[in-house]
């Protein structure tokens, strides 16, 4: 199947089959990606210690910011590209891609320079202590030097998925994850490089997949083929990409700010030990979220393409099916966290105090895990449609509007337990807000109406207008 036909099937293939074919590769990819993050933490915990995990946890917000910018550019660009392809405007999709690559290069220069100029002050700002600064600095320095590889790999993964090539997008996540897992024991154990070895393994892995991805585009395997002129900055295109990608940026940066707030409260009310414990619990939380993110990544190109093609019945069917799948996944996460949290903790350590603290924290943090799936999908749907304002609000809701204030307030009454309690309370509030938005726009997302399904547009249609019922 050629790439243009692969994109067109987003508007013709039966939704259950299409969502399965798009989501399973994405789920496998993000699962393996989460696995390498988990393996990194396991090696650091066993061969460096909980203080090494604490140092990486302090550095992690900076890494989140790097990934946030790349994800925002990639997701925003993917939304624009998938809708351009759905509207039959392939030449404009190439221009969007060229501008995305230009933005990646400029951002990477900033990251490289920052490694030599603001590294230690940044870590002090994010809560590094005398115990954790060395580990945090050792980890973050190689990461910032390799900003170009992280940015390119993260952004192009979304772009590849936007043209319907879920299988290759999956491979671009599996390849660096496998390389990273293989290199971890080499650098951390055999070369005795500690946390710096973990970072170096990650950078080499991202560099490797960047080479594979460049070959994919250069050899014409993609339906996108930007000319040199497409790299010239077009601020109209850049603005559209940034506005649509802004919710992803806000969500990731909010995650970074959230980490800073949590680390600060844990240091104040519990010490470096609890920062290390949270570092372990957070890795488990990220890992369990990965399958739901895979479903969302499978949904977004389908939603974006069919919105551009004005096939609203297919859009609604995709949303309904996606919500059902992530709700089942959320139930599975809840049951595991409630009944066998000690299984997860024993993967990282045999220390009884660390296991006991982690089990207690995990059970509280996941108390409202049943509601996570709807939160994940709702903001992503609006983003796929290019509806920036509701996507931004829903992306900010859990972390910025609810979680961060709760993290800063509750520990004053409940100590370290207050940090854990902030998570389920924020989940309940964010779920309620997500349901409010979905109910308001039910005509677009959930309720079938006459005339929902229209044939795909001609090769060069006028750009689709937002249908009635899509409020902002």
C-alpha positions in Angstrom: 0.0 0.0 0.0 1.5 3.4 -1.0 1.5 6.2 1.5 -1.3 8.2 -0.2 -3.6 5.2 -0.1 -2.6 4.6 3.5 -3.8 8.1 4.4 -7.0 7.7 2.4 -8.0 4.6 4.4 -8.5 6.8 7.4 -11.7 7.9 5.7 -12.9 4.6 4.3 -11.9 1.6 6.5 -14.4 0.4 9.1 -13.7 2.2 12.4 -13.2 -0.8 14.7 -10.7 -2.3 12.4 -9.0 1.1 11.7 -8.8 2.0 15.4 -7.3 -1.4 16.2 -4.8 -1.1 13.4 -3.8 2.4 14.4 -3.9 2.0 18.2 -2.2 -1.4 18.6 1.1 -0.2 17.0 0.9 3.0 19.0 0.2 1.1 22.2 3.1 -1.3 21.6 5.4 1.6 20.9 4.5 3.7 23.9 4.5 0.5 26.1 8.0 -0.3 25.1 8.9 3.4 25.5 7.5 3.3 29.0 9.4 0.1 29.6 12.8 1.7 28.9 12.0 4.5 31.4 11.1 1.8 33.9 14.3 -0.2 33.2 16.4 3.0 33.6 14.9 3.5 37.1 15.3 -0.2 38.0 19.0 -0.1 37.1 19.6 3.2 38.9 17.7 2.0 42.0 19.6 -1.3 42.2 23.1 -0.1 41.3 23.2 3.6 42.4 20.5 3.7 45.1 17.4 5.6 46.0 19.5 8.8 46.1 20.3 8.2 42.4 16.5 7.9 41.7 16.0 11.1 43.7 18.6 12.9 41.6 17.0 11.8 38.3 13.6 12.8 39.7 14.9 16.3 40.3 16.3 16.5 36.8 13.3 15.0 35.2 11.3 18.3 35.0 13.9 19.7 32.6 13.7 16.7 30.4 9.9 17.0 30.5 10.2 20.5 29.1 12.5 19.4 26.2 10.0 16.6 25.4 7.1 19.1 25.9 8.3 21.5 23.2 9.0 18.6 20.8 5.6 17.0 21.5 3.8 20.3 21.1 5.4 21.0 17.7 4.8 17.4 16.6 1.2 17.0 17.8 0.3 20.5 16.6 1.8 19.8 13.2 0.3 16.3 13.1 -3.2 17.8 13.6 -2.6 20.3 10.8 -1.1 17.7 8.5 -3.8 15.1 9.0 -6.6 17.7 8.3 -4.7 19.0 5.2 -4.4 15.4 3.9 -8.1 14.8 4.6 -8.9 18.0 2.7 -6.7 16.9 -0.2 -4.2 19.7 0.2 -1.0 17.6 0.1 1.3 20.5 -1.0 0.3 22.5 2.1 1.0 19.5 4.3 4.6 19.5 3.0 5.0 23.2 3.9 3.8 22.5 7.4 6.3 19.7 7.8 9.2 21.8 6.5 8.4 24.5 9.1 8.2 21.9 11.8 11.8 20.8 11.0 13.0 24.4 11.1 11.4 24.9 14.6 13.1 21.7 15.8 16.5 22.9 14.7 16.2 26.3 16.4 15.0 24.8 19.7 17.8 22.2 19.7 20.4 25.0 19.5 18.9 26.5 22.7 19.1 23.2 24.5 22.7 22.6 23.5 23.8 26.1 24.7 21.8 25.7 27.9 23.8 22.6 28.9 27.0 24.7 29.2 25.4 27.9 30.7 22.4 27.3 33.0 22.5 23.6 34.1 23.4 23.8 37.8 21.4 27.0 38.5 18.4 25.3 36.8 18.7 22.2 39.0 19.0 24.3 42.2 15.9 26.1 41.1 14.1 22.8 40.6 15.0 21.6 44.1 18.4 19.9 44.0 20.1 19.5 47.3 23.7 18.7 48.2 22.8 15.0 48.2 21.0 15.0 44.8 22.8 17.8 42.8 25.7 15.6 41.5 23.4 12.8 40.3 20.9 15.3 38.7 23.7 17.2 36.9 25.4 13.9 35.7 22.0 12.8 34.2 20.9 16.1 32.7 24.1 17.3 30.9 24.1 14.5 28.2 20.3 14.9 27.8 20.6 18.6 27.0 23.4 18.0 24.6 21.2 15.6 22.7 18.2 17.9 22.5 18.3 17.7 18.7 17.7 13.9 18.8 14.9 14.0 21.3 13.2 16.9 19.5 13.4 15.3 16.1 12.4 11.8 17.2 9.4 13.0 19.3 8.0 15.4 16.8 8.4 13.2 13.7 6.7 10.3 15.5 3.5 12.3 15.6 4.0 13.4 12.0 4.4 9.8 10.7 1.3 8.8 12.5 -0.7 11.7 11.1 -0.3 10.3 7.6 -1.6 6.9 8.7 1.6 5.0 9.0 1.1 3.6 12.5 3.4 0.6 12.0 6.5 2.7 11.3 5.6 5.1 14.0 5.5 2.2 16.4 9.0 1.1 15.2 10.4 4.6 15.9 9.4 4.1 19.5 10.5 0.5 19.8 14.0 0.9 18.3 15.3 3.5 20.8 13.6 1.7 23.7 15.4 -1.6 22.9 18.7 0.1 22.3 18.4 2.0 25.6 17.5 -1.2 27.5 20.5 -3.0 26.0 22.9 -0.1 26.7 21.8 0.5 30.3 23.8 -2.4 31.8 26.8 -1.6 29.7 27.1 2.0 30.9 25.6 1.8 34.4 27.1 -1.5 35.5 30.1 -2.5 33.4 31.5 1.0 32.8 30.3 2.1 36.3 29.0 5.4 34.9 25.9 5.5 37.2 23.1 7.9 36.3 25.3 9.5 33.6 25.5 6.1 31.9 21.6 6.0 31.9 21.5 9.4 30.2 24.1 8.5 27.7 22.3 5.3 26.8 19.1 7.4 26.2 20.9 9.9 24.0 22.5 7.2 21.8 19.2 5.5 21.4 17.4 8.7 20.3 20.3 9.4 17.9 19.9 5.9 16.4 16.2 6.3 15.7 16.7 9.8 14.3 19.0 8.3 11.6 16.3 5.7 10.8 13.6 8.3 10.6 15.7 10.6 8.3 16.1 7.6 5.9 12.3 7.1 5.9 11.7 10.6 4.7 14.7 10.9 2.3 14.0 7.6 0.6 10.4 8.6 -0.3 8.6 6.1 2.0 6.5 9.0 3.4 3.7 10.8 1.6 5.4 14.0 2.8 8.2 15.3 0.7 9.0 18.9 1.6 11.1 21.0 -0.8 13.9 23.3 0.3 11.5 26.3 0.1 9.1 24.6 2.6 11.8 25.1 5.3 11.5 28.8 5.0 9.6 30.1 8.1 6.0 30.9 7.4 4.6 32.5 10.5 1.0 31.7 9.6 1.8 28.0 9.5 4.0 28.3 12.7 1.2 30.1 14.5 -1.3 27.4 13.6 1.0 24.6 14.7 1.9 26.3 18.0 -1.7 27.2 18.8 -2.9 23.7 18.3 0.2 22.2 20.0 -0.1 24.6 22.9 -2.3 22.2 25.0 0.3 19.5 24.7 3.0 22.0 25.7 0.9 23.3 28.6 0.2 19.7 29.7 3.9 18.7 29.6 5.2 21.9 31.2 2.5 21.7 33.8 3.8 18.2 34.5 7.3 19.7 35.0 5.9 22.4 37.3 3.9 19.7 39.1 7.1 17.7 39.6 8.9 20.7 41.0 6.0 21.4 43.4 5.8 17.7 44.5 9.6 17.5 45.0 9.5 20.7 47.1 6.7 19.5 49.3 8.3 16.0 49.8 11.7 17.6 50.7 10.0 19.9 53.2 7.8 17.3 54.8 9.7 14.1 54.3 13.2 14.6 52.9 15.2 13.1 50.0 14.0 9.6 50.8 10.4 10.4 49.8 11.6 12.2 46.6 13.2 8.8 45.6 10.0 6.9 46.6 7.9 9.2 44.5 10.4 8.8 41.6 9.6 5.1 41.6 5.9 5.5 42.0 5.8 8.1 39.2 7.6 5.7 36.8 5.0 3.1 37.5 2.2 5.6 37.0 3.7 6.7 33.6 4.0 3.1 32.6 0.4 2.2 33.3 -0.8 5.3 31.4 1.0 4.3 28.2 -1.6 2.0 26.7 -4.3 4.7 27.1 -2.0 7.2 25.3 -1.5 4.6 22.6 -5.3 4.5 22.1 -5.4 8.3 21.9 -2.6 8.4 19.4 -4.5 5.9 17.3 -7.7 7.9 17.5 -6.2 11.3 16.7 -5.3 10.8 13.0 -8.7 9.2 12.4 -10.6 12.0 14.1 -8.6 14.7 12.3 -8.8 13.2 8.9 -12.6 12.5 9.1 -13.2 16.0 10.5 -11.4 17.5 7.5 -13.4 15.2 5.2 -16.7 16.2 6.9 -17.5 12.5 7.7 -18.8 13.2 11.2 -20.4 9.9 11.7 -17.0 8.2 11.5 -15.7 10.8 13.9 -18.4 10.0 16.5 -17.9 6.2 16.1 -14.2 6.7 16.8 -14.8 8.8 19.9 -17.4 6.3 21.4 -15.2 3.3 20.8 -12.1 5.0 22.1 -13.8 6.1 25.3 -15.0 2.5 25.9 -11.5 1.1 25.4 -9.7 3.5 27.7 -12.4 3.1 30.4 -11.7 -0.7 30.5 -8.0 0.0 30.7 -8.5 2.5 33.6 -10.4 -0.2 35.5 -7.4 -2.6 35.0 -5.0 0.0 36.3 -7.2 0.6 39.4 -7.4 -3.1 40.3 -3.6 -3.6 40.0 -2.8 -0.5 42.1 -5.3 -1.5 44.8 -4.5 -5.2 45.2 -0.8 -5.8 44.1 1.2 -2.5 44.5 3.9 -4.4 46.3 4.6 -6.3 43.1 5.7 -3.1 41.4 7.8 -1.8 44.3 9.7 -5.1 44.6 10.9 -4.7 41.0 12.9 -1.7 42.1 14.1 -2.5 45.6 14.2 -4.9 48.5 14.4 -2.2 51.1 11.3 -2.7 53.4 10.9 1.0 54.2 11.0 2.0 50.5 8.5 -0.7 49.6 6.1 0.2 52.5 6.2 3.9 51.6 5.7 3.2 47.9 2.8 0.9 48.5 1.0 3.4 50.7 1.6 6.2 48.2 0.6 4.1 45.2 -2.8 3.1 46.7 -3.7 6.7 47.4 -2.4 8.1 44.2 -4.4 5.5 42.1 -7.6 5.7 44.2 -9.5 7.5 41.3 -7.7 5.7 38.5 -11.0 4.6 37.0 -11.5 8.1 35.7 -8.1 8.6 34.0 -9.0 7.3 30.6 -11.8 9.8 29.9 -9.4 12.7 30.9 -6.7 11.3 28.5 -9.1 11.0 25.5 -11.1 14.2 25.9 -8.3 16.8 25.6 -6.7 14.8 22.8 -10.0 14.8 20.7 -10.2 18.6 20.8 -6.6 18.8 19.9 -7.0 16.5 16.9 -9.8 18.8 15.6 -7.7 21.9 16.0 -10.0 23.4 18.7 -7.3 25.0 20.7 -9.2 26.6 23.5 -11.1 23.6 24.9 -8.0 21.4 24.3 -5.9 23.9 26.3 -8.4 24.1 29.2 -8.7 20.3 29.5 -4.9 19.9 29.2 -4.4 22.4 32.0 -7.3 21.1 34.2 -5.8 18.2 36.1 -2.3 19.5 36.7 -2.5 23.3 36.7 -6.0 24.0 37.9 -6.3 21.2 40.4 -3.2 19.1 41.2 -0.6 21.8 41.8 -2.7 23.9 44.2 -3.7 20.7 46.1 -0.1 19.6 46.3 0.9 23.0 47.8 -2.0 23.1 50.3 -2.7 19.5 51.5 0.8 18.7 52.9 0.4 21.4 55.5 -2.5 19.4 57.0 -1.5 15.8 56.2 2.2 15.9 55.6 3.6 13.5 52.9 0.2 11.8 52.8 -1.3 15.2 51.6 0.9 15.0 48.5 -0.5 11.5 47.7 -4.1 12.7 48.4 -3.8 15.5 45.9 -3.8 13.0 42.9 -7.2 11.3 43.4 -8.9 14.6 44.2 -7.5 16.2 41.1 -8.6 13.2 39.0 -12.2 13.5 40.2 -12.3 17.2 39.5 -10.6 16.9 36.0 -13.0 14.0 35.1 -16.0 16.2 36.0 -14.7 19.0 33.8 -14.0 16.6 30.9 -17.5 15.2 31.0 -18.9 18.8 31.1 -17.1 19.6 27.8 -18.1 16.3 26.1 -21.7 16.8 27.1 -21.7 20.4 25.8 -20.3 19.3 22.4 -22.3 16.0 22.3 -23.8 16.9 18.9 -20.3 16.7 17.4 -18.8 13.8 19.4 -21.6 11.6 20.7 -25.0 12.0 19.2 -25.7 10.6 15.7 -27.7 13.0 13.5 -29.0 12.9 9.9 -26.4 13.7 7.4 -23.4 12.8 9.6 -21.8 10.7 6.9 -20.8 12.6 3.7 -18.5 11.4 1.0 -14.8 12.5 1.2 -14.1 15.9 -0.4 -12.7 16.4 -3.9 -8.9 16.6 -4.2 -8.8 20.4 -3.6 -11.8 21.4 -1.5 -12.4 24.6 0.4 -11.2 24.1 3.9 -13.8 22.4 6.1 -15.7 24.7 8.5 -16.4 23.8 12.1 -19.7 22.0 12.2 -22.7 23.2 14.2 -22.5 22.0 17.8 -18.7 22.4 18.1 -18.6 25.2 20.7 -15.5 26.8 22.1 
